[in-house]
Amino acid sequence: MNHLPSPDVGVKSAASMRISSMAMSEVDAVGKLAKDCGFHVDMVQESARSFAHVWVARLDSESKSPDAFLLAWQAADAMDIIALGTACASRRLGLAKALVTELLQFSVNNQMRHLLLEVRSSNTVAIQLYQAFGFQAGRIREAYYSEPTEDGIEMSCAVDNLVCAKSAADARNLETRV
C-alpha cells in the first residue's frame, strides 16, 4: 500500500477521528445527516446497491452518530462522488478531507482510473478542497441543482495524476484512522 502525503487543506481537530464504511445500523443516521446537508438520497436504497460505497466520519471515535459521510458510485474504472456532507457543527475540522482521502485510497487500491463529481458553483469551500486533491474543473452544467436553482461544475481527477495519487495514499498515515 502507498503512503504519500495528503494535500495541505488543514485538519484542525483530529485526535480521535474515525473513518469507516457505513454499517447497516447507521443507515438512518446517515440518511438524516444527508437530508440535513441538503441531499435528496435514500440511504436504504444506496446501501442495497452493489456499486454504491458509503463512508462515515466521526470526530470522536466513541460517537454513536456520524459527523460526516461520503457516498460514491463505482462504475468500471471510475468513482463518482454523489454526495459529501458534514454536520454544521463539525464543519472545517478535516472530516471532508479525511473522507476524500479514504475514497482516493480505495480508488488506488482498486485500480480506479478516474474520479468524478459535480459541485454547486457557489460552494467555494468544497471546490477548494477538491482542487487541493488535484481535481480539475470541467464543464458548467447550467441550472443543474434545485432548491435553489444553481449551476453545477463538473470536476474530475485522474487517479494517476501526481497530486491525486499522493493524496490518496495518505489514508493509512492519518493518526486518527482506525
C-alpha positions as a Markdown table, in Angstrom:
| # | Residue | x | y | z |
|---|---|---|---|---|
| 1 | Met | 0.0 | 0.0 | 0.0 |
| 2 | Asn | 1.3 | 3.5 | -0.9 |
| 3 | His | 1.9 | 6.1 | 1.9 |
| 4 | Leu | 2.2 | 9.6 | 0.5 |
| 5 | Pro | 1.3 | 13.0 | 2.0 |
| 6 | Ser | -2.2 | 14.5 | 1.6 |
| 7 | Pro | -2.8 | 18.0 | 0.3 |
| 8 | Asp | -2.4 | 20.8 | 2.9 |
| 9 | Val | -6.1 | 21.6 | 3.4 |
| 10 | Gly | -5.7 | 21.6 | 7.2 |
| 11 | Val | -7.2 | 19.3 | 9.8 |
| 12 | Lys | -8.0 | 21.4 | 12.8 |
| 13 | Ser | -9.0 | 18.7 | 15.2 |
| 14 | Ala | -8.4 | 15.0 | 14.5 |
| 15 | Ala | -7.2 | 13.5 | 17.7 |
| 16 | Ser | -9.8 | 10.8 | 17.8 |
| 17 | Met | -11.3 | 11.0 | 14.3 |
| 18 | Arg | -12.6 | 7.7 | 12.9 |
| 19 | Ile | -13.4 | 6.8 | 9.2 |
| 20 | Ser | -15.3 | 3.6 | 8.4 |
| 21 | Ser | -17.6 | 2.1 | 5.9 |
| 22 | Met | -21.2 | 2.8 | 6.7 |
| 23 | Ala | -22.7 | -0.1 | 8.8 |
| 24 | Met | -26.4 | -1.1 | 8.2 |
| 25 | Ser | -27.1 | 0.1 | 11.8 |
| 26 | Glu | -26.1 | 3.7 | 10.6 |
| 27 | Val | -28.3 | 3.9 | 7.6 |
| 28 | Asp | -31.0 | 6.0 | 9.3 |
| 29 | Ala | -28.5 | 8.4 | 11.0 |
| 30 | Val | -26.6 | 8.9 | 7.7 |
| 31 | Gly | -29.9 | 9.4 | 5.9 |
| 32 | Lys | -30.8 | 12.2 | 8.4 |
| 33 | Leu | -27.4 | 13.7 | 8.0 |
| 34 | Ala | -27.7 | 13.7 | 4.2 |
| 35 | Lys | -31.1 | 15.4 | 4.4 |
| 36 | Asp | -29.7 | 18.0 | 6.9 |
| 37 | Cys | -26.9 | 18.7 | 4.4 |
| 38 | Gly | -29.5 | 19.3 | 1.6 |
| 39 | Phe | -29.1 | 16.0 | -0.2 |
| 40 | His | -32.0 | 14.0 | -1.6 |
| 41 | Val | -30.6 | 10.5 | -1.3 |
| 42 | Asp | -32.2 | 7.4 | 0.0 |
| 43 | Met | -29.6 | 5.7 | 2.1 |
| 44 | Val | -31.6 | 2.5 | 2.4 |
| 45 | Gln | -31.6 | 2.3 | -1.4 |
| 46 | Glu | -28.0 | 3.2 | -1.6 |
| 47 | Ser | -27.0 | 0.6 | 0.9 |
| 48 | Ala | -28.6 | -2.1 | -1.4 |
| 49 | Arg | -26.7 | -1.0 | -4.5 |
| 50 | Ser | -23.7 | -3.1 | -5.2 |
| 51 | Phe | -21.9 | -0.2 | -6.9 |
| 52 | Ala | -22.5 | 2.3 | -4.0 |
| 53 | His | -19.9 | 2.9 | -1.4 |
| 54 | Val | -20.6 | 5.0 | 1.7 |
| 55 | Trp | -18.0 | 6.1 | 4.3 |
| 56 | Val | -18.7 | 7.8 | 7.5 |
| 57 | Ala | -16.5 | 10.0 | 9.7 |
| 58 | Arg | -16.7 | 10.8 | 13.4 |
| 59 | Leu | -14.8 | 13.4 | 15.2 |
| 60 | Asp | -14.9 | 11.3 | 18.3 |
| 61 | Ser | -14.3 | 7.6 | 17.7 |
| 62 | Glu | -16.8 | 6.8 | 20.5 |
| 63 | Ser | -19.6 | 8.8 | 19.0 |
| 64 | Lys | -22.7 | 6.9 | 18.1 |
| 65 | Ser | -23.7 | 9.1 | 15.2 |
| 66 | Pro | -21.5 | 10.1 | 12.2 |
| 67 | Asp | -20.5 | 13.7 | 11.8 |
| 68 | Ala | -19.9 | 13.4 | 8.0 |
| 69 | Phe | -20.4 | 11.0 | 5.1 |
| 70 | Leu | -19.3 | 10.4 | 1.5 |
| 71 | Leu | -21.4 | 8.5 | -1.0 |
| 72 | Ala | -19.7 | 7.4 | -4.2 |
| 73 | Trp | -20.7 | 5.1 | -7.1 |
| 74 | Gln | -18.3 | 2.8 | -8.7 |
| 75 | Ala | -18.6 | 2.2 | -12.5 |
| 76 | Ala | -15.9 | 0.2 | -14.3 |
| 77 | Asp | -12.7 | 2.1 | -13.6 |
| 78 | Ala | -14.3 | 5.3 | -12.2 |
| 79 | Met | -15.7 | 6.5 | -8.9 |
| 80 | Asp | -18.3 | 9.2 | -9.0 |
| 81 | Ile | -18.8 | 11.2 | -5.8 |
| 82 | Ile | -22.6 | 11.5 | -5.4 |
| 83 | Ala | -22.7 | 13.3 | -2.0 |
| 84 | Leu | -20.3 | 14.6 | 0.6 |
| 85 | Gly | -21.8 | 16.2 | 3.7 |
| 86 | Thr | -20.7 | 17.3 | 7.1 |
| 87 | Ala | -22.9 | 18.2 | 10.1 |
| 88 | Cys | -22.9 | 22.0 | 10.5 |
| 89 | Ala | -21.3 | 21.8 | 14.0 |
| 90 | Ser | -18.5 | 19.6 | 12.6 |
| 91 | Arg | -17.5 | 21.6 | 9.5 |
| 92 | Arg | -14.0 | 22.9 | 8.9 |
| 93 | Leu | -12.5 | 20.3 | 11.1 |
| 94 | Gly | -11.0 | 18.0 | 8.4 |
| 95 | Leu | -13.7 | 15.4 | 8.1 |
| 96 | Ala | -14.4 | 16.0 | 4.4 |
| 97 | Lys | -10.6 | 15.9 | 3.7 |
| 98 | Ala | -10.4 | 12.6 | 5.6 |
| 99 | Leu | -13.3 | 11.2 | 3.7 |
| 100 | Val | -11.9 | 12.2 | 0.3 |
| 101 | Thr | -8.6 | 10.8 | 1.3 |
| 102 | Glu | -10.3 | 7.5 | 2.2 |
| 103 | Leu | -12.1 | 7.5 | -1.2 |
| 104 | Leu | -8.8 | 8.1 | -3.0 |
| 105 | Gln | -7.1 | 5.3 | -1.1 |
| 106 | Phe | -9.9 | 3.0 | -2.1 |
| 107 | Ser | -9.6 | 4.1 | -5.7 |
| 108 | Val | -5.8 | 3.4 | -5.8 |
| 109 | Asn | -6.3 | 0.0 | -4.1 |
| 110 | Asn | -9.0 | -1.0 | -6.6 |
| 111 | Gln | -7.2 | 0.3 | -9.7 |
| 112 | Met | -9.7 | 3.1 | -10.4 |
| 113 | Arg | -8.6 | 5.5 | -13.1 |
| 114 | His | -10.9 | 8.4 | -12.8 |
| 115 | Leu | -12.7 | 10.3 | -10.0 |
| 116 | Leu | -15.7 | 12.4 | -11.0 |
| 117 | Leu | -18.1 | 14.8 | -9.2 |
| 118 | Glu | -20.5 | 17.7 | -9.6 |
| 119 | Val | -20.4 | 20.6 | -7.1 |
| 120 | Arg | -22.6 | 23.7 | -6.7 |
| 121 | Ser | -20.8 | 26.7 | -8.3 |
| 122 | Ser | -21.3 | 28.7 | -5.0 |
| 123 | Asn | -19.7 | 26.0 | -2.9 |
| 124 | Thr | -16.2 | 27.5 | -2.9 |
| 125 | Val | -15.1 | 25.6 | 0.2 |
| 126 | Ala | -15.8 | 22.3 | -1.5 |
| 127 | Ile | -14.2 | 23.4 | -4.8 |
| 128 | Gln | -11.0 | 24.4 | -3.0 |
| 129 | Leu | -10.9 | 21.1 | -1.2 |
| 130 | Tyr | -11.3 | 19.2 | -4.4 |
| 131 | Gln | -8.7 | 21.3 | -6.2 |
| 132 | Ala | -6.3 | 20.6 | -3.3 |
| 133 | Phe | -6.6 | 16.9 | -4.2 |
| 134 | Gly | -5.9 | 17.6 | -7.9 |
| 135 | Phe | -9.4 | 17.8 | -9.3 |
| 136 | Gln | -9.8 | 20.0 | -12.3 |
| 137 | Ala | -12.9 | 21.9 | -13.2 |
| 138 | Gly | -14.7 | 20.8 | -16.4 |
| 139 | Arg | -17.9 | 22.0 | -18.0 |
| 140 | Ile | -20.6 | 24.1 | -16.3 |
| 141 | Arg | -23.9 | 22.4 | -16.1 |
| 142 | Glu | -26.5 | 25.2 | -16.2 |
| 143 | Ala | -29.3 | 25.0 | -13.6 |
| 144 | Tyr | -28.1 | 21.5 | -12.6 |
| 145 | Tyr | -29.2 | 22.0 | -8.9 |
| 146 | Ser | -32.5 | 22.9 | -7.5 |
| 147 | Glu | -33.6 | 24.4 | -4.1 |
| 148 | Pro | -32.1 | 26.9 | -5.0 |
| 149 | Thr | -31.6 | 26.6 | -8.8 |
| 150 | Glu | -27.8 | 26.8 | -9.4 |
| 151 | Asp | -25.2 | 25.8 | -11.9 |
| 152 | Gly | -23.0 | 22.8 | -11.2 |
| 153 | Ile | -19.4 | 22.4 | -12.0 |
| 154 | Glu | -18.1 | 19.0 | -13.2 |
| 155 | Met | -14.8 | 18.2 | -11.7 |
| 156 | Ser | -12.5 | 15.2 | -12.4 |
| 157 | Cys | -9.2 | 13.8 | -11.3 |
| 158 | Ala | -7.1 | 11.0 | -13.0 |
| 159 | Val | -6.1 | 8.7 | -10.2 |
| 160 | Asp | -2.6 | 8.5 | -11.7 |
| 161 | Asn | -2.4 | 12.3 | -11.5 |
| 162 | Leu | 0.5 | 13.0 | -9.2 |
| 163 | Val | -1.4 | 15.3 | -6.8 |
| 164 | Cys | -4.4 | 12.9 | -6.7 |
| 165 | Ala | -2.3 | 9.8 | -6.2 |
| 166 | Lys | -0.2 | 11.4 | -3.5 |
| 167 | Ser | -3.4 | 12.5 | -1.7 |
| 168 | Ala | -4.9 | 9.0 | -2.0 |
| 169 | Ala | -2.0 | 7.2 | -0.4 |
| 170 | Asp | -2.2 | 9.2 | 2.9 |
| 171 | Ala | -5.3 | 7.5 | 4.3 |
| 172 | Arg | -3.4 | 4.9 | 6.3 |
| 173 | Asn | -1.0 | 7.6 | 7.6 |
| 174 | Leu | -3.7 | 9.6 | 9.4 |
| 175 | Glu | -3.1 | 9.3 | 13.1 |
| 176 | Thr | -6.8 | 9.1 | 13.6 |
| 177 | Arg | -7.6 | 6.3 | 11.2 |
| 178 | Val | -9.0 | 3.1 | 12.7 |
